[in-house]
Amino acid sequence: MVPVPIFVLMGTAGCGKTSVALQLKAKLNCRYLEGDSLHPAHNVQKMSEGHPLNDDDRWPWLREIRDHLAIQIKEVKDLPEDDHRRVVVVTCSSLRKAYRDILRELPENSASVIFVYLKGSKELLLSRISNRKGHFMPAIMLQSQLDTLEEPDPETENVIVQSIEPPPEEEAQHIIQEAVEKGFLHASAKSL
């Protein structure tokens, strides 16, 4: 069995994880999992009140995402390698390497986990957070996320680093192109 490609869109609040993930979902006609939807109510309340999560808050949430990914893998693993419906896109901040390691704990050889680090300046991130409506993460939380962030190392992790300057549609197209070039996606995705 060829491993299922799992793209984890990672980064701090305001980097556009959901916007880019939805563009990838539309272009690839693939599966999509919104990591924020799996936060327990306690985590959402804590962040809404302006309190940063600690590791004790994050571990169960990360395991929940990983377990949902394992289910997705079972459902798509038998599709042909060039069928983009076997791709899974998930959003998860994945700020530390230890958090990313949990998401890699999937059945052996069942998946290839690729982290897409949506990288931007503090000023741009803050501007985006300040302008969005209806999200539980207040702007005052950005600094704690930046303090926690351990940028992924392309030398030791499967990672694509994507600037958040372009519009989400362009970001998604660049991610697909780089994923094909690095062998993370079947070559047929290049024409999308």
PyMOL commands that set and color helices and strands:
alter all, ss='L'
color gray80, all
select helices_A, chain A and resi 17-28+35-38+41-48+55-76+84-86+97-104+122-131+139-148+168-181+187-191
alter helices_A, ss='H'
color red, helices_A
select strands_A, chain A and resi 4-10+31-34+88-91+111-119+159-163
alter strands_A, ss='S'
color yellow, strands_A
deselect
rebuild
show_as cartoon
